[in-house]
Amino acid sequence: MSEFLSALVYASEKSANIARACKQEETLFQLLVQEKKGNEKNKKFVSDFKTLADVLVQEVIKHDIGKKFPGLEDYIFGEESNQFTNSLGEKIKVKVCATERETAELLSKVLEDNMTAAKQLARIVHHDVSIKDPALEKVKADIPQDTLAVWVDPIDSTFQYIKGYADEKPKDGIYSKGLQCVTILIGVYNRSSGLPIMGVINQPFVTRDPDSLRWRGQYFWGLSYKDINICSLQNQDANATPQPTDDQCEDSREDEDLQPGDHKLSAVISTSENESIKTALSMLRLYYAAGAGYKSLCAVQGFVSVYLLSEDTTFKWDCCAPHAILRSLGGGMVDFRECLKRRKDGNLDELPELIYNAPVNGATGVDRWANTGGLVAYRCPKHLDTIMSIISKVNL
């Protein structure tokens, strides 16, 4: 199964190359943006966008994983439709063709016969990437392929990708906006139980060379299956963020004695979060950031105790990958509303983890795969318990 996890990492890195290439040339980038319509639109945003980079990344992931693991291609699901309409009104299905030349010819139709740009993208699509990750090669797990399915978010935080803020400064390691908030998410779940098993988060834009202005990225992976829990963060030596110990998870101070900001726990939320929740969490170290994938990554990296969202504006493709990584670190991702309800009812025996195999009854379009109860992503169960205790005192 190390081969399968390696294929996910490989696909994410090739996808990151596509994202960087599309962003590098502004003239090309402006050709790629197309506004989403109808059922494809995320209701959270006034304007939600689909880019050719989005679609191409998704199709590359489907193609590469499906080619290496035949039969799995029918169980790879994503956010984007692969249909793109050019300025002439032609509807074109974007896909990876058998040869680089054929892919370039197809992409040129989307890019209004801009063959130079099409060839550049096709070359990246068909170019092998090199990954050296000894820890990944050591992963051993016997997981039947016919039990697996995949969720893909090709470019999470598309708005930040389009706007392209490159000079944002982090606060305590957390970016509130900018290209650093863009992620590529590939999550694997069990078809029967719906629980996440593997995840890869690729962050294409981390540091930029001041001379060439070219970006470098990074990726994180995790596997949680039966009694096997392993994550790339456990193998990065000085850069590793170890799994919290019981002592680190303890929070001995009483909530009632705290002043706003005077708490060793922390949370990252959206600026559009419920005002009552903002007020309740103000006693923590509170951060705001763009992108569901990036906020989850902040929890994965240990920059915050939790990522909390009370709204129904994230989807299965946003959460499957980080959820799997968090599970490999001893944490998880739960349904916020259900978790709050169980706490108030005194039913804390089992946490309501998000699952990924069941659509929302009666919903249509992207809402079929919404996380209707919101979510809380965490690394330490005791931190989750403390923060949900704080929230339970709020009238929502």
C-alpha positions in Angstrom: 0.0 0.0 0.0 3.0 2.3 0.2 2.8 2.2 -3.6 -0.7 3.6 -3.5 0.1 6.3 -1.0 3.2 7.2 -3.1 1.0 7.5 -6.2 -1.2 10.0 -4.3 1.8 12.1 -3.3 3.2 11.9 -6.9 -0.2 13.0 -8.4 -0.3 15.9 -5.9 3.2 17.1 -6.8 2.5 17.0 -10.5 -0.7 18.9 -9.8 1.2 21.5 -7.8 3.5 22.0 -10.8 0.4 22.6 -13.0 -0.9 25.1 -10.4 2.4 27.0 -10.3 2.8 27.0 -14.1 -0.7 28.4 -14.6 0.0 31.1 -12.0 3.5 32.0 -13.3 2.4 33.5 -16.6 -0.3 36.2 -15.9 -1.4 36.4 -19.6 -2.0 32.7 -19.5 -3.7 32.8 -16.1 -6.2 35.4 -17.3 -7.3 33.0 -20.1 -8.1 30.3 -17.6 -10.7 31.9 -15.4 -14.3 31.0 -16.0 -17.1 31.8 -13.6 -19.1 28.9 -12.2 -22.8 28.7 -12.9 -25.9 27.2 -11.4 -25.5 24.0 -9.3 -21.7 24.2 -9.5 -21.6 27.5 -7.5 -20.7 27.5 -3.8 -23.3 29.6 -2.1 -20.8 31.1 0.3 -19.2 33.3 -2.4 -20.7 36.1 -4.5 -18.5 34.8 -7.3 -17.0 31.3 -7.3 -14.6 30.4 -10.0 -13.6 27.4 -11.9 -10.2 27.6 -13.7 -8.7 25.4 -16.2 -6.0 24.7 -13.7 -8.7 23.3 -11.3 -10.1 21.0 -14.0 -6.7 20.0 -15.4 -5.4 19.1 -11.9 -8.4 17.0 -11.2 -8.2 15.1 -14.5 -4.4 14.5 -14.0 -5.1 13.0 -10.6 -7.9 10.8 -12.0 -5.8 9.7 -15.0 -2.5 9.0 -13.1 -4.1 7.1 -10.2 -6.6 5.3 -12.5 -3.8 4.2 -14.9 -1.6 2.8 -12.1 -4.5 1.2 -10.2 -7.0 0.0 -12.9 -10.6 -0.2 -11.7 -10.2 2.6 -9.2 -10.9 5.4 -11.8 -14.6 5.0 -11.3 -14.2 5.7 -7.6 -12.3 8.9 -7.9 -14.6 11.9 -7.2 -13.9 15.6 -7.4 -15.3 19.0 -7.0 -15.1 20.1 -10.6 -16.9 19.2 -13.8 -14.4 18.5 -16.6 -16.5 20.5 -19.1 -15.1 23.8 -20.1 -16.7 26.4 -22.4 -14.4 28.6 -24.5 -15.1 32.1 -25.7 -16.7 30.7 -28.9 -19.3 28.8 -26.9 -17.7 25.4 -27.6 -18.1 22.9 -24.9 -14.9 20.9 -24.4 -14.3 18.0 -22.0 -10.9 18.4 -20.6 -9.0 15.2 -20.1 -5.5 13.7 -20.3 -5.0 12.2 -23.7 -2.8 9.3 -24.7 0.0 11.5 -25.9 1.4 14.9 -25.1 0.6 16.2 -28.6 -3.1 15.1 -28.3 -3.4 16.7 -24.9 -1.9 20.0 -26.3 -4.4 20.0 -29.2 -7.3 19.5 -26.8 -6.1 22.3 -24.5 -5.6 24.6 -27.4 -9.3 24.5 -28.0 -9.9 25.8 -24.5 -7.2 28.4 -24.9 -8.5 29.9 -28.0 -5.9 28.3 -30.3 -3.0 29.5 -28.1 -0.9 26.5 -28.9 2.2 27.8 -27.1 0.3 27.8 -23.8 -1.4 24.5 -24.6 2.0 22.8 -25.3 3.4 24.2 -22.0 0.6 22.8 -20.0 0.6 19.5 -21.9 4.3 19.1 -21.3 3.8 19.4 -17.5 0.8 17.0 -17.6 2.9 14.3 -19.3 6.2 15.0 -17.5 7.2 12.7 -14.7 8.0 14.3 -11.3 10.8 13.1 -9.0 10.0 12.5 -5.3 12.4 11.4 -2.7 10.6 10.4 0.5 12.2 7.5 2.4 9.5 7.5 5.1 6.9 7.1 2.4 8.7 4.0 1.0 8.7 2.4 4.4 4.9 2.5 4.8 3.4 -1.0 5.0 -0.3 -1.7 5.0 -2.4 -4.3 3.4 -5.6 -2.6 2.3 -7.8 -4.2 -0.4 -8.1 -1.8 -3.4 -11.8 -2.6 -3.9 -12.6 -1.1 -0.5 -11.2 2.3 -1.4 -12.6 5.5 -3.0 -11.0 9.0 -3.4 -12.1 12.6 -3.0 -10.2 15.3 -4.8 -10.2 19.0 -4.3 -7.9 20.1 -7.2 -7.3 23.7 -6.0 -8.8 24.6 -2.7 -9.2 28.4 -2.0 -9.6 29.2 -5.7 -10.3 32.9 -4.8 -6.8 33.2 -3.2 -5.3 31.4 -6.2 -7.0 33.9 -8.6 -6.2 37.0 -6.5 -2.6 35.8 -6.0 -1.5 37.8 -3.0 2.2 36.9 -2.8 3.6 39.2 -0.1 1.4 38.4 2.9 3.1 37.9 6.3 2.2 35.1 8.7 1.2 35.6 12.3 2.5 32.7 14.5 3.0 30.8 11.3 -0.6 31.3 10.0 -1.4 33.2 6.8 -4.8 35.0 6.9 -4.8 35.1 3.0 -2.6 34.8 0.0 -1.2 32.1 -2.2 0.0 30.2 0.9 -3.6 29.4 1.7 -4.0 27.4 -1.6 -4.0 23.6 -1.2 -4.4 20.5 -3.3 -6.3 17.8 -1.4 -6.5 14.1 -2.1 -8.3 11.9 0.4 -9.0 8.2 0.5 -11.9 6.7 2.4 -13.5 3.3 2.9 -16.4 2.8 0.6 -18.4 0.9 3.3 -17.8 2.8 6.5 -17.1 6.2 4.9 -14.2 6.8 7.2 -11.0 8.4 5.9 -7.9 6.2 5.5 -5.2 8.2 3.7 -4.7 11.8 2.9 -2.3 14.1 1.0 -2.3 17.9 1.4 0.0 19.7 -1.1 0.7 23.4 -0.6 2.1 24.6 -3.9 3.0 28.1 -2.8 5.1 28.2 0.4 8.2 30.3 -0.4 9.1 32.4 -3.4 12.6 33.0 -4.8 13.2 36.8 -4.7 15.2 36.7 -7.9 13.3 34.3 -10.2 10.0 34.9 -8.4 9.3 31.1 -8.7 7.5 29.3 -6.0 8.4 26.2 -4.0 5.9 24.1 -2.2 5.6 21.3 0.4 3.3 18.3 1.0 2.0 16.3 4.0 0.6 12.8 4.0 -1.0 10.5 6.6 -2.3 6.9 6.8 -4.8 5.7 9.5 -5.9 2.1 9.0 -6.7 -0.3 11.8 -3.8 -0.1 14.2 -1.5 1.6 11.7 -1.1 5.4 12.2 1.8 7.1 10.4 2.2 10.7 9.1 5.0 12.6 7.3 5.2 15.0 10.2 6.5 12.3 12.3 9.6 11.9 10.1 10.7 15.5 9.5 13.2 15.6 12.5 13.6 19.2 13.6 10.6 20.4 11.6 8.3 17.7 13.1 5.3 18.5 15.2 5.0 15.5 17.5 1.7 14.0 18.5 0.5 15.8 21.7 1.1 14.0 25.0 -1.4 13.8 27.7 0.4 16.5 29.6 0.4 18.8 26.5 -3.3 18.2 26.1 -4.1 19.2 29.7 -5.6 22.6 30.2 -5.9 23.1 34.0 -7.2 26.7 34.1 -10.9 27.3 34.6 -12.7 28.9 31.7 -14.5 31.4 33.9 -11.2 32.9 35.2 -9.9 33.7 31.7 -9.7 37.0 30.0 -10.0 37.3 26.2 -6.9 35.9 24.6 -5.6 34.6 27.9 -5.8 30.9 27.0 -3.1 28.4 25.9 -5.5 26.8 23.4 -6.1 28.4 20.0 -8.5 28.2 17.0 -8.6 29.3 13.4 -11.9 30.3 11.9 -13.4 32.1 8.9 -14.1 35.8 9.1 -17.7 35.0 8.2 -18.1 32.8 11.3 -21.1 33.3 13.7 -20.5 36.4 15.9 -21.5 34.5 19.0 -18.9 31.8 18.3 -16.3 34.5 17.6 -17.1 36.1 21.0 -16.9 32.7 22.8 -13.6 31.8 21.2 -12.1 35.2 21.9 -10.7 33.9 25.2 -8.5 31.6 23.0 -5.7 32.7 20.7 -7.9 33.3 17.7 -6.8 33.4 14.1 -8.6 34.0 10.8 -7.5 32.4 7.6 -8.8 31.6 4.1 -9.4 28.2 2.6 -10.9 25.1 4.4 -7.9 23.0 3.3 -5.4 25.5 4.7 -7.3 26.0 8.0 -7.3 22.2 8.4 -3.6 22.2 7.6 -3.0 24.7 10.4 -4.5 22.1 12.8 -2.4 19.3 11.2 0.8 21.3 11.7 -0.1 22.1 15.3 -0.3 25.8 14.7 -3.8 25.8 16.3 -5.7 23.5 18.6 -8.8 23.4 16.4 -10.2 24.6 13.1 -13.9 25.3 13.7 -16.7 26.0 11.2 -20.3 26.2 12.3 -21.7 26.7 8.8 -22.5 24.2 6.0 -20.1 25.7 3.5 -17.5 22.9 3.3 -17.8 19.7 1.4 -16.5 16.1 1.4 -13.6 17.0 -0.9 -12.5 19.8 1.5 -12.1 17.5 4.4 -11.3 13.9 3.5 -7.5 14.4 3.1 -6.9 16.5 6.3 -9.3 14.3 8.2 -7.2 11.2 7.4 -3.9 13.0 8.4 -5.4 14.2 11.6 -6.6 10.6 12.5 -3.0 9.4 11.9 -1.9 12.0 14.5 -4.4 10.9 17.1 -7.0 13.6 16.2 -9.9 13.8 13.9 -12.7 15.9 12.3 -16.2 15.9 13.7 -19.6 17.2 12.9 -19.8 20.5 14.9 -23.6 20.6 15.4 -23.9 16.9 16.3 -21.0 17.1 18.7 -22.6 20.1 20.4 -25.9 18.3 20.6 -24.4 15.2 22.1 -22.5 17.3 24.7 -25.7 19.1 25.8 -27.5 15.7 25.9 -24.6 14.2 28.0 -23.9 11.6 25.3 -20.1 11.8 24.9 -19.4 8.1 24.4 -18.7 8.4 20.7 -17.6 11.4 18.6 -19.6 12.1 15.5 -16.7 11.8 12.9 -17.4 13.1 9.4 -17.9 10.3 6.9 -17.5 10.5 3.1 -19.7 7.9 1.4 -23.2 9.2 2.0 -24.8 12.2 0.2 -27.2 14.5 2.0 -30.8 13.3 1.6 -32.9 15.5 -0.7 -30.0 17.9 -1.6 -29.0 18.6 -5.2 -25.8 19.8 -6.9 -22.8 20.3 -4.8 -25.0 20.5 -1.7 -25.4 16.7 -1.9 -21.9 16.5 -0.4 -22.0 19.4 2.0 -20.9 19.0 5.7 -24.3 20.2 6.8 -23.4 20.3 10.5 -20.2 22.3 10.2 -17.0 20.8 11.5 -14.2 20.8 14.1 -10.8 19.6 13.1 -8.4 18.8 16.0 -5.2 16.9 16.9 -5.9 16.4 20.6 -9.2 15.0 21.9 -8.8 16.9 25.2 -8.4 20.2 23.3 -11.6 19.4 21.4 -13.4 18.7 24.6 -12.3 21.9 26.3 -13.2 24.1 23.3 -16.6 22.4 22.8 -17.3 23.0 26.5 -16.7 26.7 25.9 -19.0 26.7 22.8 -21.8 24.8 24.6 -22.3 27.8 26.8 -23.2 30.0 23.8 -26.8 30.4 22.6 -26.7 29.5 18.9 
